[in-house]
Amino acid sequence: MSINQSLAHGLNILLLYDGSTPFLTVAEISKRLGYSQSKAYRLVRTLTQYDLLKEENGTAQYSLGMNVLRLGLLAKNQFNIAKLAKPYMRELSLRTRETVLLTSVQGTRGIVLERVESEEPVRFSVFQPGATFPLHCGASSKILMAFLPEEEWDYIITKEGLNRYTLNTIVEPELLKAHLRQIRKRGVAFSDQEVERDVRAVAAPILDLNGDLIAGLSIAGPVYRISKRRAVELSKLVSLYAQQISSLLKNEFKWAARGGGKMTQKKRRV
């Protein structure tokens, strides 16, 4: 079998499981999918090695493993994170009097999951929830791209291109990669009029238990209110709130992994 065939056959095994079928033996998998028992066993052992399946205490029955739970919760968090993050975003917007955005990756572009708009008469209000945007420019974009695996950067650059929006937009691939590595090292992204003239922004990543990217949290506003010195101060605040949202999601994962069901949100003040 080719690697693609093996992957497809392994996925077929995982998709056999549902609410009415929590446990399966190799013989049952073999019969349901029409695989030989030796082939089914090899696939099951590989899935077990990656903790996608687990053997139930020497019973020869297999159930879904912890990595399936982890992936499922990550997918669930993509839908629930906006609801969980909204109170923090409101508080951050009130403290800074600027617009706060929650963003995530959708394919090779970014997407706005949620927005809390500044109450100031002059405010940043370009992106609505559901809007997509390129990943190579702007704080809310670069924080996402920086925390993706580096091997994905070339694909994104090739697929989307590096369009210039202002004189400050980085459009050279190697310069962008070096810039993204700096962002990942310091854990915060800055944008100085890279997408829109007269707009500055700062952003921090929201990470899961393994340090992988879930979303980005950013603050954006007009340059006359966000000086370069204030941008540094705001970067500390956005990092603090992003860490609190990350902690909330990590606690929810741990709670669910212990079989506790859905966790009730308990907000901590900062």
MITORVEX-772614 format. One record per residue (C-alpha): residue in one letter; x, y, z. Coordinates in steps of 0.1 Angstrom, whole numbers, padded with zeros to 4 digits, always signed. Layout:
REM MITORVEX-772614
aXYZ/...
//
This chain:
REM MITORVEX-772614
m+0000+0000+0000/s+0011+0036-0006/i+0013+0060+0023/n-0019+0077+0011/q-0037+0043+0009/s-0025+0034+0044/l-0036+0068+0057/a-0070+0064+0041/h-0075+0029+0055/g-0065+0041+0090/l-0090+0070+0088/n-0116+0045+0078/i-0110+0026+0110/l-0113+0058+0131/l-0146+0067+0114/l-0161+0033+0124/y-0165+0046+0159/d-0196+0065+0171/g-0218+0068+0201/s-0232+0033+0197/t-0198+0017+0188/p-0173+0028+0214/f-0153-0005+0213/l-0141-0027+0184/t-0119-0058+0181/v-0095-0063+0152/a-0118-0091+0139/e-0148-0067+0139/i-0128-0040+0121/s-0116-0065+0096/k-0152-0077+0089/r-0167-0042+0087/l-0141-0028+0063/g-0133-0059+0044/y-0096-0058+0054/s-0076-0090+0061/q-0071-0095+0098/s-0033-0090+0094/k-0038-0057+0076/a-0064-0045+0102/y-0040-0055+0130/r-0011-0036+0115/l-0033-0005+0111/v-0047-0008+0146/r-0011-0011+0161/t+0000+0020+0142/l-0030+0040+0154/t-0023+0028+0189/q+0013+0040+0187/y+0000+0075+0179/d-0025+0073+0207/l-0054+0076+0182/l-0067+0042+0195/k-0061+0025+0229/e-0065-0011+0240/e-0090-0016+0268/n-0070-0033+0296/g-0060-0064+0276/t-0095-0072+0264/a-0085-0071+0227/q-0111-0043+0223/y-0100-0009+0211/s-0115+0025+0217/l-0106+0060+0206/g-0074+0073+0222/m-0065+0106+0239/n-0051+0122+0207/v-0086+0119+0191/l-0100+0137+0222/r-0073+0164+0219/l-0080+0170+0182/g-0117+0169+0188/l-0114+0195+0215/l-0092+0217+0193/a-0119+0216+0166/k-0146+0223+0192/n-0126+0252+0206/q-0125+0268+0171/f-0162+0271+0174/n-0164+0279+0212/i-0134+0301+0216/a-0152+0332+0205/k-0178+0327+0232/l-0152+0319+0258/a-0129+0348+0248/k-0156+0375+0245/p-0157+0386+0282/y-0119+0390+0281/m-0120+0409+0249/r-0146+0433+0263/e-0125+0439+0294/l-0094+0444+0273/s-0112+0469+0250/l-0125+0488+0280/r-0090+0490+0295/t-0073+0501+0263/r-0103+0519+0247/e-0092+0503+0214/t-0107+0476+0191/v-0099+0440+0200/l-0099+0412+0175/l-0099+0374+0178/t-0085+0357+0147/s-0076+0322+0135/v-0063+0304+0105/q-0086+0292+0077/g-0066+0274+0050/t-0039+0298+0038/r-0057+0329+0051/g-0067+0344+0084/i-0103+0347+0096/v-0119+0370+0122/l-0137+0350+0148/e-0149+0379+0170/r-0145+0416+0174/v-0151+0441+0202/e-0151+0476+0189/s-0136+0506+0206/e-0161+0531+0221/e-0140+0560+0209/p-0154+0580+0180/v-0124+0573+0159/r-0117+0536+0159/f-0104+0506+0138/s-0135+0488+0125/v-0125+0473+0091/f-0128+0436+0099/q-0162+0420+0107/p-0165+0385+0122/g-0162+0360+0093/a-0140+0383+0072/t-0108+0367+0058/f-0074+0384+0053/p-0039+0376+0041/l-0015+0362+0067/h+0017+0381+0058/c+0009+0416+0071/g-0007+0432+0101/a-0002+0421+0137/s-0034+0400+0138/s-0022+0381+0107/k+0015+0378+0115/i+0010+0364+0149/l-0009+0335+0133/m+0016+0328+0106/a+0045+0330+0130/f+0032+0302+0151/l+0024+0279+0122/p+0050+0253+0114/e+0077+0269+0092/e+0072+0243+0065/e+0038+0258+0059/w+0052+0293+0052/d+0064+0287+0017/y+0031+0271+0007/i+0011+0301+0020/i+0035+0326+0003/t+0032+0306-0030/k-0005+0302-0028/e-0015+0337-0016/g+0014+0359-0028/l+0028+0388-0008/n+0007+0418-0019/r+0018+0452-0009/y-0009+0473+0009/t+0013+0502+0022/l+0049+0512+0020/n+0054+0492+0053/t+0041+0459+0040/i+0069+0432+0039/v+0068+0417+0004/e+0102+0399+0003/p+0098+0362+0013/e+0131+0359+0032/l+0126+0391+0051/l+0091+0380+0060/k+0104+0346+0073/a+0131+0363+0094/h+0105+0387+0108/l+0081+0358+0117/r+0109+0340+0135/q+0115+0372+0156/i+0078+0373+0164/r+0077+0337+0175/k+0108+0343+0197/r+0094+0373+0215/g+0058+0361+0215/v+0042+0392+0203/a+0036+0409+0169/f+0036+0446+0160/s+0021+0463+0130/d+0028+0499+0120/q+0006+0509+0091/e+0012+0477+0072/v-0023+0471+0060/e-0042+0503+0066/r-0026+0538+0068/d-0027+0554+0102/v-0034+0521+0120/r-0011+0504+0145/a-0017+0471+0162/v-0002+0445+0186/a-0011+0408+0189/a-0003+0377+0210/p-0010+0340+0203/i-0035+0318+0221/l-0019+0283+0224/d-0031+0249+0234/l-0016+0224+0259/n+0012+0215+0235/g+0021+0251+0226/d+0003+0248+0192/l-0016+0277+0178/i-0054+0280+0184/a-0060+0317+0177/g-0046+0352+0179/l-0057+0382+0201/s-0049+0417+0189/i-0055+0453+0197/a-0057+0479+0169/g-0063+0516+0168/p-0052+0549+0152/v-0016+0560+0153/y-0024+0592+0170/r-0036+0572+0201/i-0012+0543+0198/s+0023+0557+0198/k+0052+0533+0194/r+0058+0536+0232/r+0022+0528+0240/a+0023+0499+0215/v+0049+0483+0238/e+0026+0488+0268/l-0003+0473+0249/s+0017+0443+0239/k+0021+0434+0276/l-0016+0436+0281/v-0026+0417+0250/s-0001+0389+0260/l-0016+0387+0295/y-0051+0384+0282/a-0041+0359+0255/q-0024+0338+0282/q-0056+0339+0303/i-0077+0327+0274/s-0051+0300+0267/s-0053+0289+0304/l-0091+0287+0302/l-0089+0265+0271/k-0062+0243+0287/n-0083+0239+0318/e-0113+0229+0297/f-0093+0203+0279/k-0080+0188+0312/w-0115+0188+0326/a-0129+0170+0296/a-0099+0146+0295/r-0108+0136+0331/g-0143+0129+0321/g-0157+0160+0338/g-0178+0170+0308/k-0182+0207+0300/m-0164+0231+0322/t-0182+0261+0336/q-0162+0293+0327/k-0147+0311+0358/k-0132+0343+0347/r-0102+0356+0365/r-0095+0393+0368/v-0062+0407+0357/
//
